[in-house]
Amino acid sequence: MKNKIQNVVIAVSFLAVLLFLSVSGIILPDNEISYSERRKLATFPQFSAEKLWKKDPGGKGYFDAVEEYLLDQFPARDAFRTLNVSARKYAFIQKDINGIYTVGNRIFKMDYVLNEQAVERSADVYLKVIDKYFSENSANIYYTIVPDKNYYSAKANGYLSLDYDKMFGIMEEKLAGYSFIDIRNLLSEEDYYRTDLHWEQQKITDVANALLEAMGEAGNVNIADYEEKRFEGFEGAYYGQAALPIEPDDIVYLTNDMLENCKIFDYETGKYVSMYAEEKLGGVDSYDVYLHGAKSLITIENPGEGSGKELVIFRDSFGSSLAPLLTGEYSKITLVDIRYINSNILGRLLKVSDNCDVLFMYNTGTLNTLGQGSIS
């Protein structure tokens, strides 16, 4: 009798949970975006008789689309994801969950397959850019490599990582005629956001000074010369992937009168913009506060620096937070991301003076894929 009552209670409880979730799914409005996963969520597919039998080019049928919608709009989805990951991590002692691992309260994403051909092609892209745009002037060419967080953590904690020595060796061999600025010893895992892949702007003034000094500039970047503005609750790129109860970061961005007086032109919109896109804070990616996120071509003019010196930076998103710190030494800085711009368009827009400084700086993860870029 006792077992029968227990079985009834379990069955009723299970049905009640199913009913509650079903009703909640119907009553609650659909979410358009998952901020934790940084993507748009599926919407209910429009019905037609044709879609029942015909699949889209990706091989997805109507009921596949319905299933995707139900999974994306499942009530308390993030809470169940956290429960699942927590069980796998703490109960079953998995070292990583889908390539995501934590060390203390810091989140990392494993990247350990070195694509040597891609790295070689990345160096070749650099050489093509130099030959195409700087062969006829006396530009000073430099390059640096931004290590990812795994450089400082993975091996020490028993996780797989890239063969960084081989990657750096390939780049140095291919770019032997140009000046390499090594910044590895200036960084540690504490200089990066706990929940994101990027470095924190207020912690890289020593990197900015090292780059400036290597390019023959004064390197007088001092944190005391800036006002810190802070945004609390930054959930970085790894935060949603980890699905763990880890405290979000704070974003600090540095400003002063010089930076606020700079003129920043966005070639994608054809408009002047602010140095920091404060409207991006609290959005899908708050790191886009730095120079408005991914941009193919943007210029910073500093009217208070009268030397006429110019710097061209070929960069990924790490350069967005670094560039403002370099502004005091140059009248004009041009930032180019060669992943997002056609070479013919860049040739029409990139106008630089003789004897300008040119800095290539991409992070190790980007170099593993940069060879697929559009510059040819």
C-alpha positions as CSV (number, residue, x, y, z in Angstrom):
1,M,0.0,0.0,0.0
2,K,2.8,2.4,0.9
3,N,4.7,1.7,-2.3
4,K,1.4,2.3,-4.3
5,I,0.9,5.7,-2.6
6,Q,4.6,6.7,-3.4
7,N,4.1,5.7,-7.0
8,V,1.0,7.7,-7.3
9,V,2.6,10.8,-5.7
10,I,5.6,10.5,-8.1
11,A,3.3,10.1,-11.1
12,V,1.1,13.0,-10.1
13,S,4.1,15.2,-9.4
14,F,5.7,14.4,-12.8
15,L,2.4,15.1,-14.6
16,A,2.0,18.4,-12.6
17,V,5.5,19.5,-13.7
18,L,4.8,18.6,-17.3
19,L,1.5,20.5,-17.1
20,F,3.1,23.5,-15.5
21,L,5.9,23.7,-18.1
22,S,3.4,23.3,-20.9
23,V,1.1,26.0,-19.6
24,S,4.0,28.3,-18.9
25,G,5.3,27.8,-22.5
26,I,1.9,28.8,-23.8
27,I,1.3,31.8,-21.5
28,L,4.8,33.3,-21.3
29,P,5.8,35.6,-24.2
30,D,8.5,34.3,-26.5
31,N,12.0,35.8,-26.0
32,E,13.6,37.3,-29.1
33,I,17.2,37.1,-27.9
34,S,19.2,35.0,-25.5
35,Y,21.6,37.5,-23.9
36,S,23.5,34.7,-22.1
37,E,24.1,32.8,-25.4
38,R,24.4,35.9,-27.5
39,R,22.1,34.8,-30.3
40,K,18.6,35.2,-31.6
41,L,16.1,32.5,-30.5
42,A,13.9,30.6,-32.9
43,T,10.4,31.8,-33.5
44,F,7.4,29.6,-34.2
45,P,7.6,28.6,-37.9
46,Q,4.8,29.8,-40.2
47,F,2.7,26.8,-41.3
48,S,2.1,25.8,-44.9
49,A,1.3,22.4,-46.5
50,E,4.3,22.7,-48.7
51,K,6.7,23.1,-45.7
52,L,5.4,19.8,-44.3
53,W,7.0,17.9,-47.1
54,K,9.7,20.2,-48.4
55,K,12.9,20.9,-46.5
56,D,14.9,24.1,-46.6
57,P,18.4,24.3,-48.2
58,G,19.9,23.4,-44.8
59,G,17.9,20.1,-44.7
60,K,15.6,21.3,-42.0
61,G,11.9,20.4,-42.3
62,Y,8.8,22.0,-40.7
63,F,8.8,19.8,-37.6
64,D,12.6,20.3,-37.2
65,A,11.8,24.1,-37.0
66,V,9.1,23.4,-34.5
67,E,11.4,21.4,-32.3
68,E,14.1,24.1,-32.5
69,Y,11.5,26.7,-31.4
70,L,10.3,24.6,-28.5
71,L,13.9,24.0,-27.3
72,D,14.7,27.7,-27.6
73,Q,11.6,28.9,-25.8
74,F,11.5,26.3,-23.1
75,P,10.5,27.9,-19.8
76,A,13.4,28.5,-17.4
77,R,15.8,27.3,-20.0
78,D,18.8,29.1,-18.6
79,A,18.1,27.6,-15.1
80,F,18.0,24.1,-16.5
81,R,21.2,24.7,-18.4
82,T,22.9,25.8,-15.2
83,L,21.5,22.7,-13.4
84,N,22.8,20.4,-16.2
85,V,26.3,21.9,-16.3
86,S,26.6,22.1,-12.5
87,A,25.7,18.4,-12.2
88,R,28.3,17.4,-14.9
89,K,31.0,19.6,-13.3
90,Y,30.5,19.0,-9.6
91,A,28.8,15.6,-9.4
92,F,30.4,13.8,-12.3
93,I,33.7,15.8,-12.1
94,Q,34.0,16.7,-15.8
95,K,37.1,18.8,-16.4
96,D,35.4,20.7,-19.2
97,I,31.9,21.1,-20.6
98,N,31.9,21.4,-24.4
99,G,35.4,22.9,-24.3
100,I,34.6,25.4,-21.5
101,Y,36.5,25.1,-18.2
102,T,36.9,27.2,-15.1
103,V,39.8,27.9,-12.9
104,G,38.5,29.5,-9.7
105,N,36.0,32.1,-10.8
106,R,37.6,32.5,-14.3
107,I,36.1,31.0,-17.4
108,F,38.2,29.7,-20.3
109,K,37.5,28.1,-23.7
110,M,39.9,25.5,-24.9
111,D,41.6,26.1,-28.3
112,Y,44.3,23.5,-28.8
113,V,44.4,22.5,-32.5
114,L,47.1,24.5,-34.2
115,N,46.3,25.0,-37.9
116,E,49.8,25.7,-39.1
117,Q,48.7,26.3,-42.7
118,A,46.2,29.0,-41.4
119,V,49.0,30.7,-39.4
120,E,51.3,30.7,-42.5
121,R,48.4,32.1,-44.6
122,S,47.9,34.8,-41.9
123,A,51.5,35.8,-42.2
124,D,51.1,35.8,-46.0
125,V,48.0,38.1,-45.6
126,Y,50.2,40.5,-43.7
127,L,52.9,40.4,-46.5
128,K,50.2,41.0,-49.2
129,V,48.9,44.0,-47.3
130,I,52.4,45.5,-46.8
131,D,53.2,45.0,-50.5
132,K,49.8,46.3,-51.7
133,Y,49.5,49.4,-49.6
134,F,53.0,50.3,-48.1
135,S,55.5,49.3,-50.7
136,E,55.8,52.8,-52.2
137,N,56.3,54.8,-49.0
138,S,58.7,54.6,-46.1
139,A,56.2,53.1,-43.6
140,N,57.6,51.6,-40.4
141,I,56.2,48.1,-40.1
142,Y,55.7,46.3,-36.8
143,Y,53.7,43.4,-35.6
144,T,52.6,41.9,-32.3
145,I,50.6,38.8,-31.2
146,V,48.0,39.0,-28.5
147,P,48.0,35.7,-26.5
148,D,44.6,34.4,-25.5
149,K,43.8,33.6,-21.9
150,N,44.8,29.9,-22.3
151,Y,48.4,30.9,-22.8
152,Y,48.6,31.7,-19.1
153,S,46.3,29.1,-17.7
154,A,45.7,25.9,-19.7
155,K,48.9,24.0,-19.4
156,A,49.4,24.9,-15.7
157,N,45.9,23.5,-14.9
158,G,46.1,20.4,-17.0
159,Y,44.1,21.5,-20.1
160,L,45.0,21.3,-23.8
161,S,46.3,24.4,-25.5
162,L,47.8,25.6,-28.7
163,D,51.5,25.0,-29.5
164,Y,52.2,28.7,-28.9
165,D,55.9,28.4,-29.5
166,K,55.3,26.9,-32.9
167,M,52.8,29.6,-33.8
168,F,55.1,32.4,-32.7
169,G,57.9,30.7,-34.6
170,I,56.0,30.5,-37.8
171,M,55.1,34.2,-37.7
172,E,58.6,35.2,-36.8
173,E,60.1,33.2,-39.7
174,K,57.6,34.4,-42.3
175,L,57.9,38.0,-41.1
176,A,61.6,38.0,-40.5
177,G,62.1,41.4,-42.2
178,Y,59.8,43.2,-39.8
179,S,59.9,44.2,-36.1
180,F,58.2,41.9,-33.7
181,I,57.0,43.5,-30.4
182,D,56.6,40.8,-27.8
183,I,54.0,41.5,-25.2
184,R,53.6,38.1,-23.6
185,N,55.5,38.9,-20.5
186,L,53.4,42.0,-19.8
187,L,50.2,40.0,-19.4
188,S,48.7,37.4,-17.1
189,E,45.3,35.8,-16.8
190,E,44.3,38.6,-14.4
191,D,44.5,41.1,-17.2
192,Y,41.6,39.5,-19.0
193,Y,37.9,39.5,-18.1
194,R,36.8,36.6,-15.9
195,T,33.8,35.8,-18.2
196,D,35.2,36.9,-21.6
197,L,38.1,36.4,-23.9
198,H,39.2,40.1,-24.0
199,W,41.7,42.0,-21.9
200,E,40.6,44.8,-19.6
201,Q,41.5,48.3,-20.9
202,Q,42.6,49.7,-17.5
203,K,45.1,46.8,-17.1
204,I,46.9,47.2,-20.4
205,T,48.6,50.6,-20.0
206,D,52.0,48.8,-19.8
207,V,51.2,47.0,-23.1
208,A,50.3,50.4,-24.7
209,N,53.6,51.9,-23.4
210,A,55.6,49.0,-24.7
211,L,54.1,49.2,-28.2
212,L,54.6,53.0,-28.3
213,E,58.2,52.8,-27.1
214,A,59.0,50.0,-29.6
215,M,57.6,52.3,-32.4
216,G,59.8,55.2,-31.3
217,E,57.2,57.1,-29.3
218,A,57.3,58.4,-25.8
219,G,55.0,55.9,-24.2
220,N,53.6,58.1,-21.5
221,V,50.3,56.3,-20.9
222,N,49.5,56.7,-17.3
223,I,46.3,55.5,-15.7
224,A,46.2,58.6,-13.5
225,D,45.5,60.7,-16.5
226,Y,42.2,59.1,-17.2
227,E,38.7,59.1,-15.6
228,E,37.4,55.6,-15.1
229,K,33.8,54.9,-16.1
230,R,32.3,51.6,-15.0
231,F,29.5,49.4,-16.1
232,E,28.5,46.6,-13.7
233,G,27.1,43.3,-14.7
234,F,29.1,42.5,-17.9
235,E,28.4,38.9,-18.9
236,G,31.2,38.1,-21.3
237,A,31.2,35.7,-24.3
238,Y,32.0,32.7,-22.1
239,Y,29.5,33.5,-19.4
240,G,26.5,32.0,-21.2
241,Q,28.5,29.2,-22.6
242,A,29.6,28.2,-19.1
243,A,26.1,28.4,-17.7
244,L,27.5,28.5,-14.2
245,P,26.6,30.8,-11.3
246,I,29.7,33.0,-11.6
247,E,29.7,36.7,-10.7
248,P,29.7,38.9,-13.9
249,D,32.5,41.3,-14.6
250,D,32.6,45.1,-14.5
251,I,33.6,46.9,-17.7
252,V,35.9,49.9,-17.1
253,Y,36.5,52.3,-20.0
254,L,39.0,55.2,-19.7
255,T,38.3,58.7,-20.9
256,N,39.7,62.3,-20.5
257,D,39.4,65.6,-22.3
258,M,41.8,64.5,-25.1
259,L,39.7,61.4,-26.0
260,E,36.5,63.3,-25.8
261,N,37.8,65.9,-28.2
262,C,38.9,63.3,-30.8
263,K,37.0,62.9,-34.1
264,I,36.1,59.3,-34.8
265,F,34.8,58.5,-38.3
266,D,33.1,55.2,-39.0
267,Y,33.4,54.3,-42.7
268,E,30.6,51.7,-42.6
269,T,28.0,54.3,-41.5
270,G,29.7,57.3,-43.1
271,K,29.3,59.2,-39.8
272,Y,31.3,60.6,-37.0
273,V,30.8,58.6,-33.8
274,S,31.9,58.7,-30.2
275,M,35.0,57.0,-28.8
276,Y,32.8,54.8,-26.6
277,A,29.4,53.5,-27.6
278,E,27.7,53.7,-24.2
279,E,24.4,52.6,-25.8
280,K,26.0,49.1,-26.3
281,L,26.3,48.6,-22.5
282,G,23.8,46.0,-21.3
283,G,23.2,44.8,-24.8
284,V,24.1,41.5,-26.4
285,D,27.9,42.3,-26.1
286,S,28.8,45.2,-23.8
287,Y,32.5,44.9,-25.0
288,D,31.2,46.7,-28.1
289,V,31.4,49.9,-26.0
290,Y,35.0,50.2,-27.3
291,L,34.9,51.9,-30.7
292,H,31.4,50.5,-31.4
293,G,32.5,46.9,-31.8
294,A,33.5,45.1,-35.0
295,K,34.2,47.6,-37.7
296,S,36.1,47.2,-40.9
297,L,37.5,50.7,-41.1
298,I,37.5,53.5,-38.6
299,T,39.8,56.6,-38.0
300,I,40.6,58.5,-34.9
301,E,41.9,62.1,-35.3
302,N,43.4,63.9,-32.4
303,P,43.3,67.7,-33.0
304,G,45.4,68.3,-29.9
305,E,48.4,66.3,-31.3
306,G,50.1,68.5,-33.9
307,S,53.0,66.4,-35.0
308,G,51.1,65.0,-38.0
309,K,52.3,61.4,-37.1
310,E,50.0,58.6,-38.3
311,L,49.5,55.0,-37.1
312,V,47.7,52.3,-39.0
313,I,46.6,49.3,-37.0
314,F,45.4,46.1,-38.6
315,R,43.6,44.5,-35.7
316,D,40.8,42.4,-34.3
317,S,38.5,43.3,-31.3
318,F,41.5,43.5,-28.9
319,G,42.6,46.6,-30.8
320,S,39.3,48.4,-30.0
321,S,40.2,48.9,-26.4
322,L,43.9,49.4,-27.0
323,A,43.6,52.2,-29.6
324,P,42.3,54.9,-27.3
325,L,45.4,54.5,-25.1
326,L,47.7,55.1,-28.1
327,T,45.9,58.3,-29.3
328,G,48.0,60.8,-27.3
329,E,51.1,60.1,-29.5
330,Y,49.5,60.3,-32.9
331,S,47.5,62.9,-34.9
332,K,45.6,60.2,-36.7
333,I,45.1,56.5,-36.1
334,T,43.4,54.3,-38.7
335,L,42.0,50.9,-37.6
336,V,41.4,48.2,-40.2
337,D,40.1,44.7,-39.7
338,I,41.1,42.9,-42.8
339,R,38.5,40.1,-42.1
340,Y,35.7,42.4,-43.0
341,I,36.7,44.6,-45.9
342,N,37.4,43.8,-49.6
343,S,40.9,44.8,-50.8
344,N,39.6,46.9,-53.6
345,I,37.4,49.0,-51.2
346,L,40.3,49.3,-48.7
347,G,42.5,50.6,-51.5
348,R,40.1,53.4,-52.3
349,L,39.7,54.4,-48.7
350,L,43.1,53.9,-47.0
351,K,45.1,57.1,-47.4
352,V,48.2,57.4,-45.3
353,S,51.2,59.7,-45.2
354,D,54.8,58.7,-45.8
355,N,56.8,57.5,-42.8
356,C,53.6,56.4,-40.9
357,D,53.8,53.6,-38.4
358,V,52.0,50.4,-39.2
359,L,51.1,47.8,-36.5
360,F,49.6,44.4,-37.2
361,M,48.0,42.9,-34.0
362,Y,45.7,40.0,-34.0
363,N,45.2,37.5,-31.2
364,T,46.3,33.9,-31.3
365,G,42.8,32.6,-32.0
366,T,42.3,34.9,-34.9
367,L,45.7,34.0,-36.4
368,N,44.5,30.4,-36.5
369,T,41.9,31.4,-39.0
370,L,42.9,34.8,-40.4
371,G,44.2,33.2,-43.7
372,Q,40.6,33.0,-44.8
373,G,40.4,36.8,-44.9
374,S,39.3,38.8,-47.9
375,I,42.6,40.6,-48.7
376,S,44.1,39.2,-51.8
